[in-house]
Amino acid sequence: MDLLSNFGDKFGMGTFFVFVIPFLTHKMSSFLLNVTYLSVTINCVLKIYWKLPRPYFYETSYIPTSCSFEYGNPSGHG
């Protein structure tokens, strides 16, 4: 599961796009990139709006595998 989780981060998705986009039609690749840009933008705006701390900022029993200093996810999970 850790491998799948790491694939879903910025670098994993960037790698995915580098290898998949060239094989798609122009219309499909444009749509996919636009949806990605829109979802990332909405996610960033919501993080800034809600300013939810990540769990390890206030709960010492959580030990993160990597430390991110950005706000938590709008969905409420760390």
C-alpha positions, 0 to 999 in steps of 0.5 A: 500500500505504501508503494501505491500511496507514493505513486499518488503523490506529485512525482508519481503522477508527473511520471505517469503523465510523462509516459501516458500523455504521448499515447493519448489523442490531443483531445483526451490529453488536453482534457486529462491535464485540464482536469488535473490542473483544476483539481490541484488548484481546488485542493490548494485553495481549500487547504489555504481556506481551512488551514487544517493542521496535520495530525502529527502537528498536535498529536505526539503519538503519530509518527509520520513516515515523511514530514510535510509542512503544508496544511492537511487535506480538505477531506480531513485525513492527514 
